[in-house]
């Protein structure tokens, strides 16, 4: 990269005025320049290895061209595709992404958000929202450009991009019911999160619709979306209802915990216990047996969140905030070897 190349050099190479080159290179103003001119300017910039100076652009636009993104657990395989989707969308618009990991610690989340705002990020994407979240409420009151992803905060008017959890759990329950299972358990996620609450509530509703054994004792909440809490929750279900023949887990890591619980109680998956997951995270197709699960388009989720945040950051701050919108992406069922009809 040649640091000495300036915008005027690019304009001269492309045969246009510097202001025209500036508009052609900026994704936000590119639409006012003809496609032919945009192509000529971009080609000139490529030939000269030109890179816009982020600080200079920020001084002109009163922006830092940075966005903060906070996730609860980067080791959870569902979050990297979301980050990649956000990065692809915002990076293409000239933004740098600052990613923070909270390890599911509420105090660390507050500290991290405060640090990002102190660095004057132009917007925030949070994958950490609780169902009732005072921090999100505070950010909305401060008119921070904010988008929630994978989770939403109830009763807070802010944009969110999530999977359609109701549709996903309905797919899982319908599949299990179609195989002939009637005593079906649910390893639920934490009730403090929208994903845990909605999936557990939908499971009970779907159990009624599909005429399953509806028993509150067939639902066990795991402390977190991880393997070990899933194992403990499934053990509790198996001990409480030894006649249970299938379990719908609220995510894939919990489902892997169900595998461990079944083995601990001398049961085989799927011969003695069918198991479904949720997320279709990498490598669950290589498990033994391969996991039947709900597939959520997480990279698309990140892409849509990036688009939503760009729209918010481009709004006139003196105008009223746009109406909050929750975008729900449609999941699908991937049937593999972890589900089968119950033993006769």
C-alpha positions in Angstrom: 0.0 0.0 0.0 1.3 3.4 -1.0 0.6 5.9 1.8 1.6 8.8 -0.4 -1.3 8.4 -2.8 -3.9 11.1 -2.3 -7.5 11.6 -3.4 -6.2 14.1 -6.0 -3.9 11.5 -7.4 -6.9 9.2 -7.9 -8.9 12.0 -9.5 -6.1 12.9 -11.8 -5.7 9.2 -12.8 -9.4 8.8 -13.5 -9.7 12.2 -15.3 -12.3 13.6 -12.9 -12.5 16.4 -10.3 -11.4 15.5 -6.8 -15.0 16.1 -5.4 -16.3 13.6 -8.0 -13.7 11.1 -7.0 -14.6 11.6 -3.4 -18.3 10.9 -4.0 -17.5 7.8 -6.2 -15.3 6.3 -3.5 -17.8 6.9 -0.7 -20.5 4.1 -0.7 -23.0 6.6 0.9 -22.7 9.1 -2.0 -21.8 6.8 -4.9 -25.4 6.8 -6.1 -25.1 10.4 -7.4 -22.3 9.5 -9.7 -22.7 7.7 -13.0 -21.8 4.0 -13.0 -19.2 4.6 -15.7 -17.5 7.2 -13.6 -17.7 5.1 -10.4 -16.0 2.3 -12.3 -13.3 4.5 -13.7 -12.5 6.0 -10.2 -12.5 2.6 -8.5 -10.2 1.2 -11.1 -7.9 4.2 -10.7 -7.9 3.7 -6.9 -7.1 0.0 -7.4 -4.2 0.7 -9.7 -2.7 3.3 -7.3 -3.4 1.2 -4.2 -5.3 4.1 -2.8 -6.9 3.8 0.7 -9.0 6.6 2.2 -7.7 8.1 5.4 -10.2 7.1 8.0 -9.3 10.0 10.4 -9.6 12.6 7.6 -12.9 11.2 6.5 -14.1 11.3 10.1 -13.2 15.0 10.4 -15.2 15.8 7.3 -18.2 13.8 8.3 -18.1 14.1 12.1 -17.8 10.3 12.3 -15.2 7.9 13.4 -16.1 5.3 10.8 -16.1 2.6 13.6 -18.8 0.4 14.9 -18.8 -1.6 18.2 -20.1 -5.1 18.3 -20.5 -7.1 21.5 -21.1 -10.8 21.7 -21.7 -13.0 24.9 -19.5 -15.9 24.0 -17.1 -16.0 21.0 -16.5 -19.7 21.6 -20.1 -20.4 20.8 -19.9 -21.4 17.1 -23.1 -19.5 16.2 -21.5 -16.0 16.8 -18.6 -16.0 14.3 -20.9 -16.2 11.3 -22.9 -13.3 12.6 -19.8 -11.3 13.1 -18.6 -12.2 9.5 -22.0 -11.0 8.1 -21.8 -7.7 10.0 -18.2 -7.2 8.9 -18.9 -7.9 5.3 -21.7 -5.4 5.2 -20.2 -2.6 7.2 -16.7 -3.1 5.9 -18.0 -2.6 2.4 -19.3 0.8 3.6 -15.9 1.8 4.9 -16.4 1.0 8.6 -14.1 -0.8 11.0 -15.6 -3.2 13.5 -14.5 -3.4 17.1 -15.6 -6.7 18.5 -15.9 -7.4 22.3 -16.7 -10.6 24.2 -18.4 -10.5 27.6 -18.2 -14.1 28.6 -21.9 -13.7 29.7 -20.9 -11.2 32.4 -23.4 -8.3 32.8 -20.9 -6.0 34.5 -18.3 -6.6 31.8 -20.9 -5.8 29.2 -21.6 -2.4 30.8 -17.9 -1.6 31.0 -17.3 -2.7 27.3 -20.2 -0.6 26.0 -19.0 2.4 28.0 -15.5 2.0 26.5 -16.9 1.8 23.0 -19.0 4.9 23.4 -16.0 6.7 24.9 -14.1 5.9 21.7 -17.1 7.5 19.9 -18.2 4.6 17.8 -20.9 5.6 15.3 -23.2 2.7 16.3 -23.5 -0.5 18.3 -24.6 -4.0 17.5 -25.4 -6.1 20.6 -25.8 -9.9 20.6 -26.0 -9.8 24.4 -29.5 -8.4 25.2 -31.5 -9.9 28.1 -35.3 -10.1 27.8 -35.6 -7.2 30.1 -32.5 -5.1 29.7 -31.9 -1.7 31.4 -28.7 -1.1 29.4 -30.6 -1.3 26.1 -33.2 1.0 27.5 -30.5 3.5 28.5 -28.9 3.3 25.0 -32.2 4.0 23.3 -32.9 7.0 25.6 -29.4 8.3 24.6 -30.4 7.9 20.9 -27.4 5.7 20.2 -27.6 4.0 16.8 -28.3 0.5 18.0 -29.3 -2.9 16.6 -29.8 -6.1 18.5 -28.9 -9.4 16.9 -30.0 -13.0 17.7 -31.9 -11.7 20.7 -34.4 -8.9 21.4 -35.3 -6.9 24.5 -38.9 -6.9 25.4 -40.8 -3.6 25.7 -37.8 -1.6 24.4 -38.3 0.2 21.1 -35.1 -0.8 19.3 -34.4 -2.6 16.0 -33.5 -6.3 16.2 -32.6 -9.1 13.8 -33.4 -12.5 15.1 -34.3 -16.0 13.9 -38.0 -16.9 14.0 -37.8 -19.0 17.2 -41.5 -19.9 17.1 -41.3 -21.3 13.6 -38.1 -23.2 14.5 -39.4 -25.0 17.6 -42.6 -25.8 15.8 -40.6 -27.5 13.1 -38.7 -29.6 15.7 -41.8 -30.6 17.6 -43.7 -31.4 14.5 -40.9 -33.7 13.3 -40.7 -35.5 16.6 -44.5 -35.9 16.7 -44.5 -37.3 13.2 -42.1 -40.1 14.3 -44.6 -41.2 16.8 -43.2 -39.8 20.1 -45.6 -38.7 22.7 -43.5 -38.2 25.9 -41.2 -35.5 24.8 -39.0 -33.3 27.0 -37.5 -29.8 26.4 -34.1 -28.7 27.6 -34.8 -24.9 27.7 -32.3 -22.1 27.5 -32.1 -19.4 30.3 -35.4 -17.7 30.8 -33.6 -14.3 31.2 -32.9 -14.4 27.4 -35.5 -14.0 24.7 -34.3 -17.1 22.9 -34.8 -19.2 26.1 -38.2 -17.8 26.9 -39.7 -17.9 23.5 -38.5 -21.4 22.6 -39.8 -22.8 25.9 -43.1 -21.2 25.6 -43.5 -22.3 22.0 -42.5 -25.9 22.9 -45.4 -26.1 25.4 -47.8 -24.6 22.9 -46.6 -27.0 20.1 -46.9 -29.9 22.5 -50.6 -29.2 22.9 -51.2 -28.8 19.2 -49.5 -32.1 18.4 -51.2 -33.9 21.3 -48.0 -34.8 23.2 -47.9 -35.5 26.9 -48.2 -31.9 28.3 -46.5 -31.9 31.7 -44.5 -29.0 33.2 -42.1 -31.7 34.5 -41.0 -32.3 30.9 -39.4 -28.9 30.7 -36.1 -28.2 32.4 -34.2 -24.9 32.2 -30.5 -25.0 31.7 -28.4 -22.4 33.4 -26.7 -21.4 30.1 -26.5 -22.4 26.5 -23.6 -24.8 27.0 -23.0 -28.6 27.0 -22.6 -29.2 30.7 -25.8 -27.3 31.7 -27.6 -29.3 29.0 -26.3 -32.6 30.5 -27.6 -31.6 34.0 -31.0 -30.5 32.6 -31.4 -33.7 30.6 -30.4 -35.9 33.5 -33.1 -34.2 35.6 -35.7 -34.9 32.8 -34.7 -38.6 32.5 -34.8 -39.1 36.2 -38.2 -37.4 36.5 -39.8 -39.0 33.5 -38.0 -42.2 32.6 -40.7 -42.9 30.0 -39.5 -39.9 28.0 -38.5 -41.0 24.5 -37.4 -37.7 22.9 -36.0 -34.3 23.8 -36.1 -31.0 22.0 -33.1 -29.0 23.0 -33.1 -25.2 22.8 -29.7 -25.1 21.0 -27.0 -27.5 19.7 -24.7 -27.3 22.7 -27.6 -28.3 25.0 -28.4 -31.1 22.6 -24.8 -32.4 22.9 -25.3 -32.3 26.7 -28.4 -34.5 26.1 -26.2 -37.0 24.3 -23.9 -37.2 27.4 -26.9 -37.5 29.7 -28.3 -40.4 27.7 -25.0 -42.2 27.7 -24.8 -41.7 31.5 -28.2 -43.3 32.0 -27.3 -46.2 29.6 -29.5 -45.0 26.8 -28.6 -44.8 23.1 -29.4 -42.0 20.7 -31.7 -42.3 18.8 -32.8 -45.9 19.7 -33.8 -45.0 23.3 -33.9 -41.2 23.1 -34.3 -39.0 20.0 -32.6 -35.6 20.3 -33.1 -32.4 18.3 -30.9 -29.3 18.5 -31.2 -25.7 17.3 -28.7 -23.6 15.3 -27.0 -26.2 13.0 -23.6 -25.1 14.2 -20.5 -26.4 12.5 -19.6 -30.0 12.9 -22.9 -31.3 14.4 -23.2 -33.3 11.2 -20.1 -35.1 12.2 -21.4 -36.1 15.7 -22.2 -39.7 16.3 -25.1 -39.8 15.5 -25.3 -36.7 13.4 -27.6 -34.2 15.0 -31.1 -33.4 13.7 -31.4 -29.6 14.2 -32.9 -26.3 13.2 -30.8 -24.3 10.7 -30.8 -20.6 11.2 -29.1 -18.3 8.6 -26.7 -16.6 11.0 -24.4 -15.0 8.4 -27.5 -13.5 6.8 -28.6 -12.3 10.2 -25.3 -10.4 10.6 -25.7 -9.0 7.1 -29.2 -7.7 7.8 -28.1 -6.3 11.1 -25.3 -4.4 9.3 -27.8 -3.0 6.8 -30.2 -1.9 9.6 -27.4 -0.2 11.5 -26.2 1.7 8.4 -29.7 3.0 7.9 -29.8 4.2 11.5 -26.4 5.9 11.3 -27.3 7.7 8.2 -30.4 9.3 9.7 -30.6 12.9 10.6 -30.1 13.0 14.4 -32.4 16.0 14.7 -35.3 14.1 13.3 -37.4 11.6 15.4 -36.0 8.1 15.6 -37.5 5.7 13.0 -40.0 3.1 14.3 -38.3 0.1 15.8 -38.4 -3.0 13.7 -37.8 -6.7 14.6 -36.8 -8.7 11.5 -37.3 -12.4 11.9 -35.4 -14.8 9.5 -37.0 -18.1 8.6 -35.3 -21.2 9.9 -35.4 -24.7 8.4 -35.3 -28.3 9.7 -32.3 -30.5 8.9 -33.0 -34.1 9.6 -30.1 -36.4 10.5 -29.5 -39.6 12.4 -30.3 -38.4 16.0 -34.1 -38.8 15.6 -36.0 -42.0 14.9 -39.4 -43.6 15.8 -39.6 -44.7 19.5 -39.1 -48.4 20.3 -42.4 -50.3 19.9 
